[in-house]
Amino acid sequence: MHARCAGLDVHKKSVYGCVICWEANGEKRQEKRSFGTVTADLLRLADWLREHGVTHVVMEATGVYWRPVWAMLEGQFELLLVNPHHVKAIPGRKTDAKDCEWIAELLQHGLVRGSFVPPTEIQDLRDLTRYRVELTQSQARMANRIQKLLEQANIKLSSVASDTLGVSGLKMIEAIIAGEQDPEQLADLAQKRLREKIPELRLALEGRVRDHHRFLLKEFLEQWRALGARIRRMEEEIDRRMVPFEDAVRLWQSIPGMERLTAYNLVAEIGVNMAQFPSAQHLASGRDCVLETTRAPARECRAQPETATNGCGARCAREPGR
């Protein structure tokens, strides 16, 4: 039981706080106040908590709004971040008007369990690695749009070349954008082993390309390349930020088949302090990395491949080479 604790109900523009104190004579004292969310208001919130001698503070994970509050109070109090669904599952009163009072009472009696909140350096890494995933997905979507546009113009490049946006494919697409329509000239741009398929390329590259297709191809290709440049910048920044955690990265890479990029993602998702997890099972279930096997209906007579996902929804399976 915590003698001096507080519950915070965090919103976009306001923070409602409730302080519960048990005095030496056994008397319970309670005070509620509201604050804004700009830095000056959060400093006043911290002052108010210190004035009451608060030692433990609990708040619910509400979008990203809790993060600046946490950053302001970290190091001054024992902080707990709780899952709102877990709080709702506890029998008792809970209304919007008394959220902060309710979670303060739960904290006082030790009825809430804090969620995993990594150190600031790991949080920053997680932002970078997750954004890299978003950029990679955006680039993949743009590559699909290029492929669909080529099909629309009846350019069957993907039927012959395994990588439409490889060295040869890019040269052919750039030539098409520049106005080249002769399939023999386009096929002659093939590089290395793809030159063995020049007869097939001549047939595949005989399409009906209009100015409309050329305009869109140019726009799509520029966007695809711009995303690639952003991904490279992001990876350079991740490499720089990972230097202090190089030992953890090497340890992850000691697992057969573990690539460096996947090791980066694991460090960013779960940090480097394994002592905060009671067991391996607890860690895996908490980060949604539990291996699941899903089988198709019996009538299909085939099994789906095993997959594993991490907390940000990205697969934990081995990624393609960088």
URMO-V574919 format. One record per residue. PSI is psi in radians with two decimals (NA if undefined). NEAR is the number of other C-alpha atoms within 10 Angstrom. D_CENTER is the distance of its C-alpha to the mean C-alpha in Angstrom with 1 decimal. Layout:
PSI_NEAR_D_CENTER, PSI_NEAR_D_CENTER
This chain:
2.28_11_35.9, 2.17_17_34.7, -0.56_16_37.6, 1.85_22_35.7, 2.96_26_32.3, 2.60_29_30.4, 2.39_27_28.0, 2.29_25_25.9, 1.86_25_24.9, 2.26_26_22.4, -3.13_15_22.4, -0.77_13_21.5, -0.04_10_25.0, 2.70_16_26.5, 2.13_22_26.3, 2.23_20_28.9, 2.55_26_30.0, 2.14_25_32.5, 2.28_25_34.2, 2.15_23_36.2, 2.37_21_38.8, 2.03_15_41.5, 2.96_11_44.5, -0.49_8_46.9, 0.11_6_49.4, 0.07_8_47.0, 2.38_8_46.4, 2.26_12_43.0, 2.40_11_41.9, 2.42_13_39.1, 2.42_12_38.0, 2.46_15_35.4, 2.78_13_34.3, 2.60_15_31.9, 2.79_17_30.2, -3.02_17_28.4, 0.08_20_25.0, 2.90_13_26.0, -0.75_12_26.4, -0.68_10_30.1, -0.69_15_29.7, -0.56_21_27.1, -0.67_16_29.6, -0.63_13_32.3, -0.80_23_30.2, -0.72_17_30.0, -0.75_13_33.7, -0.74_15_34.5, -0.71_23_32.8, -0.66_13_34.6, -0.57_9_37.9, 0.06_15_37.7, 0.51_15_36.9, 2.39_21_33.6, -0.57_16_32.0, 2.39_21_29.1, 2.35_27_26.8, 2.51_27_24.5, 2.73_27_22.1, 2.64_24_19.9, 1.69_18_16.2, 1.70_16_16.6, -2.27_10_13.6, 0.01_11_13.1, -0.42_17_16.9, -0.38_20_17.3, -0.81_13_15.6, -0.55_14_18.6, -0.78_21_21.0, -0.79_19_19.6, -0.63_11_19.7, -0.61_14_23.3, -0.25_18_24.5, 2.38_15_22.9, -0.26_9_25.8, -0.47_14_28.4, 2.84_18_27.9, 1.94_13_26.5, 2.50_18_23.4, 2.28_21_21.9, 2.16_20_18.9, 2.63_19_19.6, 2.16_16_18.2, -0.57_13_20.2, -0.61_10_20.9, -0.66_11_22.5, -0.73_19_24.6, -0.47_12_25.8, -0.23_8_26.8, 2.17_12_29.3, 2.45_7_32.7, -3.08_10_34.1, 2.49_10_34.0, 1.81_15_30.9, 2.88_11_31.3, -0.61_8_29.5, -0.36_10_32.4, 0.39_16_32.3, -0.87_22_28.6, -0.64_27_28.9, -0.71_25_32.2, -0.82_21_31.1, -0.48_26_28.1, -0.71_29_30.4, -0.69_21_32.9, -0.73_19_30.4, -0.73_24_29.4, -0.65_23_33.1, 0.14_12_33.9, 0.59_11_31.0, 0.07_13_29.6, 2.59_20_25.9, 2.23_15_23.5, 2.54_14_20.8, 2.88_13_17.1, 2.06_16_15.5, 1.92_14_14.6, 2.87_16_14.2, 2.84_12_16.3, -0.71_11_15.6, -0.68_13_15.3, -0.65_20_12.6, -0.74_15_10.7, -0.74_14_11.2, -0.71_22_10.2, -0.71_23_6.7, -0.76_13_6.7, -0.81_19_8.2, -0.64_24_6.7, -0.64_17_3.3, -0.63_14_6.3, -0.69_19_8.3, -0.76_16_6.9, -0.74_14_7.7, -0.74_17_10.9, -0.73_16_11.8, -0.68_13_11.7, -0.69_16_13.7, -0.67_20_16.1, -0.70_14_16.6, -0.69_13_17.5, -0.65_19_19.9, -0.67_19_21.5, -0.64_14_22.2, -0.66_17_23.8, -0.78_23_26.0, -0.77_18_27.0, -0.66_13_27.9, -0.69_18_29.9, -0.73_23_31.8, -0.66_14_32.7, -0.59_14_33.9, 0.12_17_36.2, 0.56_15_37.2, 1.93_22_36.0, 0.75_21_35.2, -0.68_25_33.7, -0.30_16_31.0, -0.30_12_33.9, -0.80_16_35.3, 2.33_18_32.6, -0.48_11_29.7, 1.81_13_27.4, -0.58_21_28.2, 0.48_19_26.4, -2.98_12_27.9, -0.85_13_30.6, -0.80_20_33.3, -0.72_22_31.4, -0.71_16_30.4, -0.72_17_34.0, -0.74_24_35.2, -0.73_23_32.8, -0.66_16_33.8, -0.70_17_37.4, -0.76_21_37.1, -0.66_20_35.6, -0.16_12_38.6, -0.02_13_40.9, 2.27_14_41.9, -0.21_16_42.9, 2.01_14_45.1, -0.51_20_43.4, -0.74_15_45.4, -0.70_14_44.3, -0.75_23_40.6, -0.53_26_41.0, -0.15_16_42.6, -0.07_18_39.4, 2.53_21_38.0, 2.62_15_37.3, -2.21_9_38.2, -0.40_8_38.1, -0.33_17_37.3, -0.35_15_40.8, -0.26_11_42.2, 0.42_13_41.0, -0.71_20_42.6, -0.75_13_44.9, -0.64_16_41.9, -0.69_25_40.0, -0.69_18_43.1, -0.70_16_43.0, -0.50_19_39.3, 0.11_25_39.3, 1.60_19_42.2, -2.86_17_40.5, 1.41_12_41.2, 2.19_20_39.1, 2.95_12_39.8, -0.59_10_39.0, -0.78_9_36.4, -0.71_18_34.5, -0.73_21_34.9, -0.85_12_33.6, -0.67_15_30.4, -0.76_21_30.0, -0.78_17_30.2, -0.80_12_27.7, -0.73_19_25.2, -0.70_20_25.8, -0.72_13_25.4, -0.72_16_22.1, -0.76_20_21.0, -0.68_14_22.3, -0.70_13_20.8, -0.66_19_17.3, -0.70_16_18.3, -0.67_12_19.6, -0.65_14_16.4, -0.74_19_14.5, -0.72_14_17.4, -0.70_13_17.3, -0.72_17_13.7, -0.62_17_14.6, -0.71_12_17.7, -0.68_14_16.1, -0.75_21_13.8, -0.75_14_17.1, -0.74_10_18.9, -0.33_16_16.6, -0.16_19_16.7, -0.78_10_20.5, -0.28_10_21.0, 0.40_15_19.1, -0.63_15_20.9, -0.73_12_22.9, -0.67_18_19.9, -0.79_23_18.6, -0.64_14_22.1, -0.76_11_22.4, -0.68_18_19.4, -0.20_17_21.0, -0.22_12_24.2, 2.23_10_23.0, 2.31_7_24.5, -0.06_11_22.3, 2.01_18_19.4, 2.83_19_18.4, -0.74_17_17.4, -0.69_19_14.0, -0.67_21_13.1, -0.69_22_14.7, -0.81_24_12.5, -0.68_21_9.3, -0.73_21_11.5, -0.74_21_12.8, -0.53_24_9.6, -0.69_21_8.6, -0.03_22_12.3, -2.85_22_14.2, -0.09_17_17.7, 1.66_11_19.9, -0.19_11_20.5, -0.33_7_23.4, -0.10_10_21.4, 2.20_14_20.9, -0.57_9_24.2, 2.94_10_23.8, -0.66_10_21.8, -0.69_11_21.7, -0.75_12_20.4, -0.84_17_17.5, -0.77_16_16.7, -0.59_13_17.1, -0.55_16_15.2, 0.25_17_11.9, 0.66_16_12.9, 0.26_18_13.9, 2.27_17_17.4, 2.23_13_19.1, 2.38_11_20.3, 2.14_11_23.2, 2.24_11_23.8, 2.51_13_27.2, 2.84_11_28.4, 2.66_10_31.5, -0.54_8_34.7, -0.36_6_36.3, -0.34_8_33.9, 0.69_8_34.8, 2.68_10_31.6, 2.50_12_28.5, 2.64_10_24.9, 2.63_10_23.1, 2.43_11_21.3, 2.73_14_17.5, 2.43_15_15.0, 2.69_16_11.4, -3.09_20_8.9, -0.38_16_7.5, 0.16_13_4.2, -0.06_13_7.0, 2.56_13_7.3, 2.47_14_10.9, -0.11_20_12.1, 2.88_15_15.2, 2.25_13_16.6, 2.78_13_15.3, 2.80_8_18.0, 2.67_7_19.5, NA_8_18.4
